[in-house]
Amino acid sequence: YDLSVKKFMEIGLPFMGIFLIISSFYLWIRY
């Protein structure tokens, strides 16, 4: 269980960070 959570954090957090950067960049371009 602990190992799977660690894997999820390693994969999930960078993906969330990329998503936030893309969405904020899109809003900056749009407005």
trRosetta pair geometry for C-beta under 8 A, 3 or more apart (Angstrom, degrees):
i j d omega theta_ij theta_ji phi_ij phi_ji
1 4 6.0 -57 -149 35 28 108
1 5 6.5 28 153 -18 63 106
2 5 5.8 -55 -151 35 32 112
2 6 6.4 33 151 -20 64 106
3 6 5.6 -53 -150 35 33 113
3 7 6.5 35 150 -19 65 103
4 7 5.5 -49 -148 35 35 114
4 8 6.4 38 151 -21 65 104
5 8 5.6 -52 -148 36 32 113
5 9 6.4 34 152 -20 64 104
6 9 5.7 -52 -148 35 32 111
6 10 6.4 31 153 -19 64 106
7 10 5.7 -56 -148 36 31 111
7 11 6.2 13 159 -4 67 111
8 11 6.1 -64 -142 47 28 99
8 12 5.1 14 168 -12 69 125
9 12 6.1 -52 -113 46 21 103
9 13 5.6 20 -176 -19 60 117
10 13 7.2 -39 -119 30 9 103
10 14 7.6 0 167 -2 44 109
11 14 7.1 -76 -166 39 24 100
11 15 6.6 16 153 -15 63 119
12 15 5.7 -68 -153 40 32 113
12 16 6.2 29 156 -20 71 107
13 16 5.7 -53 -145 35 32 110
13 17 6.3 34 156 -20 65 105
14 17 5.5 -54 -147 37 34 115
14 18 6.3 35 155 -19 67 104
15 18 5.8 -52 -148 36 31 110
15 19 6.3 33 152 -20 63 107
16 19 5.5 -53 -147 36 32 114
16 20 6.4 32 154 -19 65 104
17 20 5.8 -53 -148 35 31 110
17 21 6.4 30 154 -18 64 106
18 21 5.7 -55 -148 37 32 112
18 22 6.3 29 155 -17 66 107
19 22 5.9 -55 -145 38 29 109
19 23 6.2 24 158 -16 65 110
20 23 5.9 -56 -141 40 28 107
20 24 6.1 24 161 -15 65 110
21 24 6.1 -58 -143 40 25 106
21 25 6.1 26 157 -19 63 112
22 25 5.7 -59 -146 39 27 112
22 26 6.2 31 154 -22 64 107
23 26 5.6 -52 -147 34 31 114
23 27 6.5 29 154 -17 64 104
24 27 5.7 -52 -148 37 33 110
24 28 6.3 36 151 -22 64 106
25 28 5.5 -52 -146 35 32 114
25 29 6.4 32 153 -18 65 104
26 29 5.8 -54 -149 36 31 109
26 30 6.2 28 155 -21 65 110
27 30 5.6 -56 -141 37 31 111
27 31 6.2 -5 171 11 68 109
28 31 7.0 -71 -136 52 21 83
